[in-house]
Structures are given as C-alpha cells and as structure tokens.
C-alpha cells in the first residue's frame, strides 16, 4: 500500500493586506514540518502554487536538508491551490450586507468576529451552490480540480513506480507528500468517504495550520473510489512544538 501525506501550509498572515505569505509563526511551523520530512522516506513531494504553500515546502525542505535528509525535487501542482476565498468575499459581501442587516457594519466598522461570521456564511452558501458568481470557481469545479490533481499524483506514482523499489508493484509502498491548503485536504478526506461537496468544505474548516493527514491507497491510477482509500490520521499536529498549534 502507498501512503499519501497531505500537509496544510503554515499560518498565513491573517488579517493583513498581503495574506498569502507565512507569518513568523507560520515559518516556525513549516520548519517543524521539516523534521517530519527528514524522518520519512519520500518518493515524491508536491506543493500547490500559492505563495504560502510554496514558502512552507521551501522552509520545510531546507530544515530537512539541514538535518541530513535528501528529498526529491518539489513539483508544483496547480490543482492543489485553495478555493477562491478572496474572490468570493469580493463579490458576495455586498450581497450579504444587502440581505442580512447583521452584517451592515462590515462596510463601516468591521470586527474580527463579524468578518469571521461573514466569511463562514458566504463559504457555506458557496459550498451549497446557493450563491455563485460568474467567473468564480464553483464548489463542484473546485472539487473536480482537486480530484484531478490528486489522481495525477497517484497516476505518476504508478507510472514511475515512485522509485526503483516500487516499480514491480505499481504504487505499493510509495510515500508521497503534498503541501496544500485546508480546502483540498477536506476534499481528499471527503472523497475517501464519499460525502457531498458541502461536507468536504465543512470538514476543511477544522483543519489546523501545518497539520498532517495520512491516507493509504491500494493502487495507482484510479478515480479516488472510497474502496481504494483509507484514512489513517486526520489533522495531526503532534509534531508542532508548544505554542505552534494554531487553527488560522
């Protein structure tokens, strides 16, 4: 059986204009992930294209190298990008304010709690396909995109054998790491259990920064059928030192 490790990026710069970069704490979390990479034998490593995803693997790989590990070259996989959160907010906050007086203060005196409530309300409506915006990725397209990317990862493991060790048995024994975001991890878990798109997005909300979710897969090149996948661990943060376990 092969093993797929899904790693969420470190803490981004939440609340700042340039959100898509790691905070100081996020950088420390990424280095903690490096200790995990140093202890494992990875046949392939992938990362999403977002800056916070790329920074996480760069810092983690540098830390692993410092510890004496030799890692495969990181491959960027566009399908591992997060759902279009900022586009949703940009287009749908005016609608939210117009439809619910509770959110009127968003335009004048927003508070962190009100912003969180607004985001989760919009995310819920988007995940149910109740609110859509022309040109903004819909939830079904997001799930399909992530599924395509994950399938590419496993097909590559089967085609290349991940290494000479695994060539004779397809992807059996392959160990793959993917640095991505909470949304794609929620999709992967959801595909494992065959749950609706909305529940996949809902699952992603609880995924913590720099956490690790481990899946076992029985063969390569399949279309992510539940009977081919097993969830081993979810949202693991035991590798993070005290004070580095954060939800956002």
Secondary structure, 3 states (H helix, E strand, C coil): CEEEEEEECCCECCCCCCCCCECHHHHHHHHHHHHHHHHCCCCEEEECCCHHHHHHHHHHHHHHHHCCCCCCCEEECHHHCCCCHHHHHHHHHHHHHHHCHHHHHHHCCCCHHHHHHHHHHHHHHHHCCCCCCCCCCCHHHHHHHHHHHHHHHHHHHHHHCCCCCCHHHCCCCCEEEEEECHHHHHHHHHHHHCCCHHHHHHHHCCCCCCCEEEEEECCCCCCCCHHHEEEEEEEECCCCCCCCCCCC
